[in-house]
Amino acid sequence: MKKFINNPKDVTTELLEGFALANDDLVRLEGANIVVSRRLDSCDRVTIVTIGGSGHEPALIGFVGEGMIDVAVAGDIFTAPGADAALQGIRLADRGHGVLFIVLNHTGDRLTGNLAMEACAREGMDVRMVVTRDDISGAPRFQADARRGLVGCIPLYKIAGAAAAEGKSLDEVGRHRPGLRGPDGHPGRGPQRGHPPHHRRAPGGFFRDDMEIGMGQHGEEGGGRQKLLTADETALIMVKSLLRDLGIRSGEKVMLILDGTGATTLMELFIVYRRCVSFLDSQDIEITANKIGELLTVQEAAGFPDVPRPDGRRTAAAVEGAMQHPYFKQL
């Protein structure tokens, strides 16, 4: 695979340095791998920290700033950061009102998160860890611990960030914690896996006319391999399975996200979105907010996660709240 990089061992360091330089008005790089909002020093509220591997840009570092994340601790490509780095990020974020610590449900991230929480407890810090589990293809709802954390973290950042900006307590900011075992759905569709930049060969396994419903963001197997379907056929499979899992019924409202994952074009996403809208309209389900584009990518992975979130007053207010960070920048 061809990529514009230098030494593969320096990809993460150079990526973060370039990101910080490009967004110097909004973020700063602390040490080698901690991205910090420039507004953090003036914060007098609950703060929000997240962790995750690099290679998924704009996630997670691109959402550091006003209205979402205060600190993002980045690991190497597709790799969770270490517990020491996560602890350092939490220490940096703590303004005396508590820290909400958001972790996506992957083995390495959970291990780092648990070790960091043990260290926080020893130091007497008030930290709440929330684990996102939004991949409905990973396991049934009663086995939510086996569901992967994917792009559903993005609306959580916004909802929690809005609550923190309002001066809510840590308990209030993290109030959705029990529900985050499945408030979002994500049966990602993928005909092509992502490729880490330090690997010379592209991952195999897909023929030209193959696809998979429920493939994980790193190419993990999902709901089963099948022949490539049309955009409309795929959209219906995904939306129906999501509505069924989330129990969304006629008359309800949702926020809908289509994430491009890296190699899926906006052309394709808009074609899929129009079918999602027409089907939801036929079921008397209203889309009150949406986001279509690249949010959590996986290099050149092709496919799209489809994330409907049941709407409510808190969600609607959060979407309308102020934001100023690298990927929702007010020019």
C-alpha positions, 0 to 999 in steps of 0.5 A, spaced: 500 500 500 502 506 498 502 512 503 505 519 504 509 517 510 516 517 512 519 512 517 513 508 519 515 508 526 514 515 526 507 516 524 504 517 530 508 522 533 509 526 526 501 525 525 500 528 532 505 534 531 502 536 524 495 536 527 497 540 533 500 545 528 494 545 524 490 547 529 494 551 534 489 556 536 485 550 539 489 545 541 496 544 544 500 537 544 502 535 551 508 530 551 508 525 545 501 523 545 496 528 549 492 533 545 489 538 550 484 543 549 487 550 549 480 552 553 482 547 559 486 552 563 480 557 564 475 551 565 471 551 572 467 545 571 467 537 570 472 535 564 472 530 559 477 525 557 478 520 552 483 515 549 484 511 543 488 509 538 491 513 532 489 512 525 482 514 525 482 521 524 478 526 525 476 521 531 478 522 537 483 528 537 479 532 532 473 533 537 478 536 542 475 543 544 469 547 546 463 543 547 466 536 547 472 533 549 478 537 553 483 531 553 484 526 548 490 521 549 492 518 543 495 511 542 499 508 536 496 506 530 490 502 532 493 501 538 490 503 545 495 508 549 498 506 556 495 507 562 500 511 565 499 516 559 491 515 560 493 517 568 497 523 565 491 526 561 486 525 567 491 529 571 491 534 566 484 535 565 482 535 573 479 542 575 477 540 581 469 538 579 471 531 577 473 528 570 468 524 565 473 518 562 470 515 556 473 509 553 471 505 547 469 498 548 475 494 545 480 490 549 486 494 549 482 500 551 478 497 557 485 494 560 488 501 559 482 504 562 481 500 568 488 500 570 488 508 569 481 508 574 485 504 579 491 509 579 486 515 580 482 511 586 489 511 589 490 518 588 483 520 590 481 523 584 473 523 582 473 520 576 467 516 572 469 511 567 463 510 561 464 505 556 461 505 549 458 499 546 454 501 540 456 495 535 449 491 535 452 486 531 457 484 536 452 481 541 445 481 543 443 486 547 443 482 554 450 481 552 452 488 551 459 487 554 461 484 548 459 490 543 464 494 540 465 501 541 465 505 535 462 511 532 457 512 537 462 515 541 461 522 537 454 524 540 456 522 547 462 527 547 457 532 544 451 530 549 456 530 555 460 536 553 454 540 553 452 538 560 459 540 562 459 546 559 452 548 563 456 547 569 452 540 571 455 536 576 459 529 574 453 525 576 449 529 572 454 529 566 455 522 566 447 520 567 447 517 561 452 512 563 447 506 564 444 507 558 450 507 554 450 500 554 446 501 548 443 508 546 446 508 539 446 502 534 452 500 529 451 495 524 457 497 520 457 495 512 464 494 509 467 491 503 474 493 504 478 493 510 483 498 513 490 498 512 495 500 517 501 505 514 506 500 517 504 494 513 507 493 506 501 489 504 494 490 504 489 486 508 486 480 504 479 477 504 474 480 500 473 479 493 470 485 488 463 483 489 463 481 497 461 485 503 460 484 510 454 487 515 457 488 522 464 488 520 468 491 526 472 498 525 479 494 524 476 488 520 473 484 525 468 479 523 461 481 523 454 479 521 456 475 515 459 475 508 455 476 502 455 479 495 455 486 495 448 489 495 445 496 492 445 502 497 438 501 498 438 494 500 444 495 504 440 501 508 434 497 509 438 492 512 441 496 517 436 501 519 431 495 520 436 492 524 437 498 528 430 500 529 429 493 532 435 493 537 433 500 539 426 499 540 424 505 536 417 505 534 412 510 530 412 517 532 419 517 535 425 522 533 432 520 532 439 523 530 442 519 525 449 519 523 452 516 517 460 515 518 464 514 511 470 510 515 475 512 510 474 510 503 467 511 502 465 517 498 460 522 500 456 520 494 455 514 496 453 516 503 448 521 500 445 515 496 444 511 502 442 517 507 436 518 502 433 511 503 434 511 510 430 518 510 424 515 506 424 509 510 424 512 516 419 517 514 414 511 512 415 509 519 413 515 522 420 516 525 422 523 524 430 525 523 431 531 528 439 532 527 444 528 522 451 528 521 454 525 514 461 524 513 468 522 516 468 522 523 471 515 525 475 513 519 480 506 519 485 509 513 482 506 507 476 502 509 470 502 505 463 502 508 459 506 513 456 505 520 449 507 521 448 510 528 441 512 530 440 515 537 433 516 540 432 523 541 430 527 547 430 534 550 437 533 552 440 530 545 437 536 541 439 541 546 446 538 546 446 538 538 445 545 538 450 547 543 456 551 542 462 547 539 469 550 537 474 544 535 478 542 529 472 538 526 467 543 527 471 549 527 467 556 526 471 560 521 
